Amino acid sequence: MSNRVLQRTLALLAVGCVFAPLLPGLAMMAKPMLMPDIWHQLWADNQWSGALQATLNSTVISVAGSSTLCLVLLCGLWPGAHWQRLTSRLPLLLALPHVAFASGFLFLFSDNGWLARLCSVSFHVDENGVGLGILLALKECWFLLWVASTQLNLQSLSQQLTVAQSLGYGPLQSRIRVLVAQLLPRLKWALLAVVAYSLSVVDVAIMLGPNNPPTLAVLAWQWLTDADPQRVAMGMLTSLLLVVMLGIFSTVGYAAWLFVRRALGQFSGKRHQFSIQPVALASGFIMALTGTAAIAMLVLWSFADGWFYPALLPDAFALTGWQAAELSPLTTTLLLALASSLIGLLVVVLWLEGGSSRFDLWLALPLFLPALPLVAGQYQILLVIDQDGSWLGIIWSHLLWVVPYMLLVARPAWHQFDARLTITAQTFGWSAWKILCRVKLPLLIRPLLASLAVGFSVSVAQYLPTLYAGAGRFTSVTTETVALSSGGDPQQQAIQALLQMLLPAIMFIAMRQLSSLLTHYRQGLR
């Protein structure tokens, strides 16, 4: 067997081990679709209509809010120093996991939160999914801004913007005609990922509500964990309906884009000198302030030695909370994240070296589909092979999301690798494996380490895979934070949320330092 054939075989095996078992799992989940009595029970359930309304509310607010905020900030701040300052803050805000952000958000906006103490106003963050939608809109806006920043060709767009302004179009008009028209098609996959996450989010929805009835994703999760087979079937059917809703949202979004594209292509000849920079600056400041305040609330609560309503600050500060903190979830999370990211890095390298880029989009599907049906499909397979509640099962379940994110980070640098270096090495008679180990990997060490850090942070944030595949035997900082949010100790909740945030931050710093160390004698790689 030639080296090339061996590389391709290993790539297919590695990817197949991660993704292929999902197919029979999803097929098993589809069985309730052919059972009329399950459909009848689903429609007859008194929670169904309220859960559907809460899901629609939170998803629409999340998608519309995040995309609108993203476009406002782009049209108001790009290009210039304000945009550079905003993008410089994005890594910190993106490193704040959803669960940690939700914890800080609760400490800020709940009925007895800090703002309620300050203003004597009750915010009711869990009402009809509105609070959930607002939090997701803020968090997903940072994600969309990060994706948009990677899609901006500064030189060509700046030139087109200058031409539009020279024709008399104002700042807002020219950016809508030039920037929005070209950027929105490039954001389609990111927007699809936002829709999928907003539809199927469970951990944040449990923390922020609504609770009675909950969102469809939480309702499906409750049914799937029920001992009654009829309830389990209803949960499977609801999970698959989330995929149908994703298709409906995608269709509506595409139709809206066709309408917007037609409107953007019609020039009336009227010039307006409107600028939304003040609005964009205020929006960016509020968003950054909210993220910073959420982190500050977590820090204050973690060191609080008695903090009772309506006091604005704790009675005293002490280390007793940290001394009493349960650290076993931290150890479990660290081991799972290290194992998942290291195995994921191996899978990504094998795929990039031996796989076909034509199938990259298929490997990224877990990012664009609701998580709940995928997790439930995984669980069905783990039950069959008797690996639920095992280290192997839970690591495999994490890989379904770790690998696509790592591939997303590593792929651009891998495809930009100078092929002339490979040709030169081949003239020396080097094998494909030797070229990979001695040429490609050393030159691509920086993006690979960045990919490793991203995979680590993705694994840390996994809630549903840990809960399902772990069968309740594994407690991570994420599952512990969510559990403590439902009436537990707020100080311990803050500590676990901070640990969830600090783990990825430490990993990113460590990978950056390691990258600098490994490339110390390779000045061209800096």
WORA-V766010 format. One record per pair of residues at least 24 apart in sequence whose C-alpha atoms are under 10 Angstrom apart, sorted by the first residue. I is the first residue (numbers start at 0). J is the second residue. If there is no record, write none. Layout:
i=(I	I)
j=(J	J)
//
This chain:
i=(1	1	2	2	2	2	3	3	3	3	3	4	5	6	6	6	6	6	6	6	6	7	7	7	7	7	7	7	8	8	8	8	9	9	9	9	9	9	10	10	10	10	10	10	10	10	10	10	10	11	11	11	11	11	11	12	12	12	13	13	13	13	13	13	13	13	14	14	14	14	14	14	14	14	14	14	15	16	16	16	16	17	17	17	17	17	17	17	17	17	17	18	18	18	18	18	18	18	18	18	20	20	20	20	20	21	21	21	21	21	21	21	21	21	21	22	22	22	22	23	23	23	23	24	24	24	24	24	24	24	24	24	24	24	25	25	25	25	25	25	25	25	25	25	25	26	26	27	27	27	27	27	28	28	28	28	28	28	28	28	28	28	28	28	29	29	29	29	29	29	29	30	30	30	31	31	31	31	31	31	31	31	31	32	32	32	32	32	32	32	33	34	34	36	36	37	37	37	37	37	37	37	38	38	38	38	39	40	40	40	41	41	41	41	41	41	41	42	44	45	46	46	46	46	46	46	47	47	47	47	47	47	48	48	48	49	49	49	49	49	49	49	50	50	50	50	50	50	50	50	50	50	50	50	50	51	51	51	51	51	51	52	52	52	52	52	52	53	53	53	53	53	53	53	53	53	53	53	53	53	53	54	54	54	54	54	54	54	54	54	54	54	54	54	54	54	54	54	55	55	55	55	55	55	55	55	55	56	56	56	56	56	56	56	57	57	57	57	57	57	57	57	57	57	57	57	57	57	57	58	58	58	58	58	58	58	58	58	58	58	58	58	58	58	58	59	59	59	59	59	59	59	59	60	60	60	60	60	60	60	60	60	60	61	61	61	61	61	61	61	61	61	61	61	61	61	61	61	61	61	62	62	62	62	62	62	62	62	62	62	62	62	62	62	62	63	63	63	63	63	64	64	64	64	64	64	64	64	65	65	65	65	65	65	65	65	65	65	65	65	65	65	65	66	66	66	66	66	66	66	66	66	66	66	67	67	68	68	68	68	68	68	68	68	68	68	68	69	69	69	69	69	69	69	69	69	69	69	69	69	70	70	70	70	70	70	70	70	70	70	70	71	71	71	71	71	71	71	71	72	72	72	72	72	72	72	72	72	72	72	73	73	73	73	73	73	73	73	73	73	74	74	74	74	74	74	74	74	74	74	74	74	74	75	75	75	75	75	75	75	75	75	75	75	76	76	76	76	76	76	76	76	77	77	77	77	77	77	77	78	78	78	78	78	81	81	81	81	82	82	82	82	83	85	85	85	85	85	85	86	86	86	86	88	88	89	89	89	89	89	90	90	90	90	91	91	91	91	92	92	92	92	92	92	92	92	93	93	93	93	93	93	93	94	94	94	94	94	94	94	94	94	95	95	95	95	95	95	95	95	95	95	95	95	95	95	96	96	96	96	96	96	96	96	96	96	96	96	96	97	97	97	97	97	97	97	97	97	97	97	97	98	98	98	98	98	98	98	98	98	98	98	98	98	98	98	98	98	98	99	99	99	99	99	99	99	99	99	99	99	99	99	99	99	99	99	99	100	100	100	100	100	100	100	100	100	100	100	100	100	100	101	101	101	101	101	101	101	101	101	101	101	101	101	101	102	102	102	102	102	102	102	102	102	102	102	102	102	102	102	102	102	103	103	103	103	103	103	103	103	103	103	103	103	103	103	103	104	104	104	104	104	104	104	104	104	104	105	105	105	105	105	105	105	106	106	106	106	106	106	106	106	106	107	107	107	107	107	107	108	109	111	111	111	112	112	112	112	113	113	113	113	113	113	114	115	115	115	116	116	116	116	116	117	117	117	119	123	123	123	124	124	124	125	125	125	125	125	125	125	125	125	126	126	126	126	126	127	127	127	127	127	127	127	128	128	128	128	128	128	128	129	129	129	130	130	130	130	131	131	131	131	131	131	131	131	131	131	132	132	132	134	134	134	135	135	135	135	135	135	136	136	137	137	137	137	137	138	138	138	139	139	139	139	139	139	139	140	140	141	141	142	142	142	143	143	143	143	143	144	146	146	146	146	147	147	147	147	147	150	150	150	150	151	151	151	151	156	164	164	166	167	167	167	167	167	168	168	168	168	168	168	169	169	169	169	169	170	170	170	170	170	170	171	171	171	171	171	171	172	172	172	172	172	172	172	173	173	173	174	175	176	176	176	176	176	176	177	179	179	179	180	180	180	180	180	180	180	181	183	183	183	184	184	184	187	187	187	187	188	188	188	189	189	190	190	190	191	191	191	191	191	191	191	191	192	192	192	192	192	192	192	193	193	193	193	194	194	194	194	194	194	194	194	195	195	195	195	195	195	195	195	195	195	195	195	195	196	196	196	196	196	196	196	197	197	198	198	198	198	198	198	198	198	198	199	199	199	199	199	199	199	199	199	200	200	200	200	200	201	201	201	201	201	202	202	202	202	202	202	202	202	202	203	203	203	204	205	205	205	205	206	206	206	206	206	206	207	207	215	215	216	216	216	216	216	216	217	219	219	220	220	220	220	220	223	223	224	224	234	234	234	235	235	235	235	236	237	237	238	238	238	238	238	238	238	238	239	239	239	239	240	240	241	241	241	241	241	242	242	242	242	242	243	244	245	245	245	246	294	294	294	294	296	297	297	297	297	297	297	297	297	297	298	298	298	298	298	299	299	299	300	300	300	300	300	300	301	301	301	301	301	301	301	301	301	302	302	302	302	303	303	304	305	306	306	320	320	320	320	321	321	321	321	323	324	324	324	324	324	325	325	325	325	325	326	326	326	326	327	327	327	327	328	328	328	328	328	328	328	328	328	328	328	329	329	329	329	329	329	329	329	329	329	330	330	330	331	331	331	331	331	331	332	332	332	332	332	332	332	332	332	332	332	332	332	332	332	333	333	333	333	333	333	333	333	334	334	334	335	335	335	335	335	335	335	335	335	335	335	335	336	336	336	336	336	336	336	336	336	336	336	336	336	336	336	336	337	337	337	337	337	337	337	337	337	338	338	338	338	338	338	338	338	339	339	339	339	339	339	339	339	339	339	339	339	339	339	339	339	339	340	340	340	340	340	340	340	340	340	340	340	340	340	340	340	341	341	341	341	341	342	342	342	342	342	342	342	343	343	343	343	343	343	343	343	343	343	343	343	343	343	343	343	344	344	344	344	344	344	344	344	344	344	344	345	345	346	346	346	346	347	347	347	347	347	347	347	347	347	347	347	348	348	348	348	348	348	348	348	350	350	351	351	351	351	351	352	352	352	352	352	352	356	356	359	359	359	359	360	360	361	362	362	362	362	362	362	362	363	363	363	363	363	363	363	364	364	364	365	365	365	365	365	365	366	366	366	366	366	370	370	370	371	371	373	373	373	374	374	374	374	374	374	374	375	375	375	375	377	377	377	378	378	378	378	378	379	379	380	381	381	382	386	386	386	387	387	387	387	387	387	388	388	388	388	388	388	388	388	388	389	389	389	389	389	390	390	390	390	391	391	392	392	392	392	392	392	393	393	393	393	393	393	393	393	394	394	394	394	394	395	395	396	396	396	396	396	396	396	396	397	397	397	397	397	397	397	397	397	397	397	398	398	398	398	399	399	400	400	400	400	400	401	401	401	401	401	401	401	401	401	401	402	402	402	402	402	402	403	404	404	404	404	404	405	405	405	405	405	405	405	405	405	405	405	406	406	406	406	406	407	407	408	408	408	408	408	408	408	408	409	409	409	409	409	409	409	409	409	410	410	410	411	412	412	412	412	412	413	413	413	413	413	413	416	416	441	441	441	441	442	442	442	442	443	444	444	444	444	444	444	445	445	445	445	445	445	445	445	445	446	447	447	448	448	448	448	448	448	448	449	449	449	449	449	450	450	451	451	451	452	452	452	452	452	452	452	452	452	453	453	453	454	455	455	455	455	456	456	456	456	456	456	456	456	456	457	458	459	459	459	459	459	460	460	460	475	476	476)
j=(430	431	353	430	431	432	352	353	430	431	432	353	353	349	350	351	352	353	354	431	432	349	350	351	352	353	354	355	349	350	353	354	346	349	350	352	353	354	345	346	347	348	349	350	351	352	353	354	355	346	349	350	353	354	355	346	349	350	342	343	345	346	347	348	349	350	343	346	347	349	350	354	362	398	399	402	346	346	395	398	399	343	346	362	395	396	397	398	399	400	402	361	362	365	377	395	396	398	399	402	376	377	379	380	381	372	373	374	375	376	377	378	379	380	399	373	376	377	380	376	377	379	380	372	373	374	375	376	377	378	379	380	381	383	235	239	372	373	374	375	376	377	378	379	380	376	379	235	375	376	379	380	231	232	234	235	236	238	239	372	373	375	376	379	232	235	236	238	239	372	376	232	235	236	229	231	232	233	234	235	236	237	239	232	233	235	236	237	239	240	236	232	236	229	233	229	230	231	232	233	234	236	232	233	236	237	233	229	230	233	229	230	232	233	234	236	237	233	233	212	211	212	213	214	215	218	212	213	214	215	218	237	212	214	215	127	209	211	212	213	214	215	127	128	209	210	211	212	213	214	215	216	217	218	219	212	213	214	215	216	218	127	128	212	213	214	215	125	126	127	128	129	131	132	208	209	210	212	213	214	215	127	128	129	131	132	197	198	199	200	204	209	213	214	215	216	217	241	127	128	129	132	197	198	214	215	244	127	128	129	130	131	132	214	127	128	129	130	131	132	133	134	135	136	197	198	204	209	214	128	129	131	132	133	135	136	193	194	195	196	197	198	199	200	248	129	132	133	136	194	197	198	248	128	129	130	131	132	133	134	135	136	197	129	130	131	132	133	134	135	136	137	138	139	140	193	194	196	197	198	132	133	135	136	139	140	190	191	192	193	194	195	196	197	248	132	136	140	190	194	132	133	134	135	136	137	139	140	132	133	134	135	136	137	138	139	140	141	142	143	144	190	193	136	137	139	140	141	143	144	183	186	190	193	136	140	136	137	139	140	141	143	144	279	282	283	286	136	137	139	140	141	142	143	144	145	147	279	282	283	140	143	144	147	174	175	178	179	182	183	279	171	275	276	278	279	280	282	283	140	144	275	276	277	278	279	280	281	282	283	144	147	148	174	175	178	179	275	276	279	170	171	172	173	174	175	177	178	179	274	275	276	279	170	171	174	274	275	276	277	278	279	280	282	274	275	276	277	278	279	280	283	148	151	153	157	174	178	276	151	153	156	157	160	276	279	280	283	148	279	280	283	148	141	144	280	283	284	287	141	144	145	148	141	287	141	142	144	145	287	141	142	145	504	287	290	291	504	138	141	142	286	287	290	291	294	138	139	140	141	142	145	290	453	456	499	500	501	502	503	504	507	138	290	291	293	294	456	460	496	497	499	500	501	503	504	138	456	457	459	460	461	477	496	497	499	500	501	503	134	135	138	139	200	202	203	460	477	496	499	500	202	203	204	206	460	461	462	476	477	478	480	481	484	495	496	497	499	500	203	293	294	297	460	476	477	480	481	492	493	494	495	496	497	498	499	500	134	135	138	203	289	290	291	292	293	294	297	496	497	500	131	134	135	138	202	203	204	206	207	293	480	481	484	496	203	206	207	293	294	296	297	480	481	483	484	489	492	493	495	496	497	289	290	291	292	293	294	295	296	297	298	300	492	493	496	497	130	134	207	289	290	292	293	294	296	297	130	134	206	207	293	296	484	292	293	294	295	296	297	300	489	493	289	292	293	295	296	297	293	207	307	308	309	296	308	309	311	296	308	309	310	311	312	311	308	309	311	308	309	310	311	312	309	310	311	309	207	208	209	207	208	209	204	205	206	207	208	209	210	211	213	207	208	209	210	211	208	209	210	211	212	213	214	204	207	208	209	210	213	214	207	208	209	204	207	208	209	197	200	203	204	205	206	207	208	209	214	197	204	207	203	207	289	193	196	197	200	203	204	193	197	285	286	287	289	290	193	286	290	189	190	192	193	194	196	197	193	286	286	287	189	190	193	186	189	190	192	193	186	185	186	188	189	182	183	185	186	189	181	182	185	186	178	181	182	185	181	270	272	270	268	269	270	271	272	268	269	270	271	272	273	270	271	272	273	274	271	272	273	274	275	276	271	272	273	274	275	276	263	269	270	271	272	273	274	270	271	272	274	263	260	262	263	264	265	266	263	259	260	263	256	259	260	261	262	263	264	260	256	259	260	253	256	260	249	252	253	256	363	366	367	366	367	249	252	367	245	246	248	249	252	366	367	368	245	364	365	366	367	368	369	366	367	368	369	244	245	246	248	249	367	368	369	241	242	244	245	246	248	249	365	366	367	368	369	370	245	366	367	368	369	370	371	245	369	241	242	244	245	248	368	369	370	371	238	241	242	245	368	369	370	371	372	369	370	371	462	463	370	371	462	463	481	460	461	462	463	477	478	480	481	482	462	481	484	481	481	482	484	485	480	481	482	483	484	485	484	485	240	241	240	241	369	370	371	372	371	371	372	371	372	375	463	467	375	467	467	470	371	372	375	371	372	375	376	372	371	372	369	370	371	372	373	374	375	376	369	371	372	373	369	372	368	369	370	371	372	368	369	370	371	372	369	369	367	368	369	368	493	496	497	500	493	489	490	491	492	493	494	495	496	497	490	493	494	496	497	490	493	494	489	490	491	492	493	494	489	490	491	492	493	494	495	496	497	490	491	493	494	489	490	490	490	489	490	490	491	493	494	490	491	494	495	491	490	491	492	494	495	476	479	491	494	495	475	476	495	498	473	474	475	476	473	474	475	476	477	478	479	480	495	498	499	459	474	475	476	477	479	495	498	499	502	474	475	476	390	459	473	474	475	476	455	458	459	460	461	465	473	474	475	476	477	478	498	499	502	455	458	459	475	476	499	502	503	390	394	459	390	391	393	394	395	397	455	458	459	465	473	475	394	397	398	401	451	452	454	455	456	457	458	459	460	461	502	503	394	451	452	454	455	456	458	459	506	390	391	394	395	397	398	455	458	391	393	394	395	396	397	398	399	400	401	402	451	454	455	457	458	459	394	397	398	401	402	405	450	451	452	453	454	455	456	457	458	401	451	452	454	455	394	395	398	401	402	451	454	394	395	397	398	399	400	401	402	403	404	405	406	450	451	454	455	401	402	405	406	409	447	448	450	451	452	454	402	451	398	402	405	406	401	402	403	404	405	406	407	409	410	447	450	405	406	409	410	413	435	440	447	406	410	406	409	410	413	414	413	414	431	432	435	439	410	414	403	406	407	410	403	407	403	399	400	402	403	404	406	407	399	400	402	403	404	406	407	399	400	403	399	400	401	402	403	404	399	400	401	403	404	400	463	464	463	464	399	463	464	399	463	464	465	466	467	468	463	464	467	468	464	467	468	464	467	468	469	470	467	468	468	467	468	468	468	469	470	467	468	469	470	471	472	465	466	467	468	469	470	471	472	473	468	469	470	472	473	468	469	472	473	468	469	464	465	467	468	469	470	464	465	466	467	468	469	470	473	458	464	465	468	469	464	468	458	461	463	464	465	467	468	469	454	457	458	459	460	461	462	463	464	465	468	454	457	458	464	458	464	454	457	458	461	464	450	451	453	454	455	456	457	458	459	461	450	451	453	454	457	458	454	450	451	453	454	457	446	447	448	449	450	451	452	453	454	455	457	447	450	451	453	454	450	453	446	447	448	449	450	451	453	454	443	444	445	446	447	448	449	450	451	446	447	450	446	442	443	445	446	447	439	440	442	443	446	447	442	443	517	518	521	524	518	521	523	524	524	513	514	515	517	518	524	510	511	513	514	515	517	518	524	525	514	510	514	506	507	509	510	511	513	514	506	507	510	511	514	507	510	506	507	510	503	504	505	506	507	508	509	510	511	503	506	507	503	502	503	506	507	499	500	501	502	503	504	505	506	507	503	503	498	499	500	502	503	499	500	503	499	500	502)
//
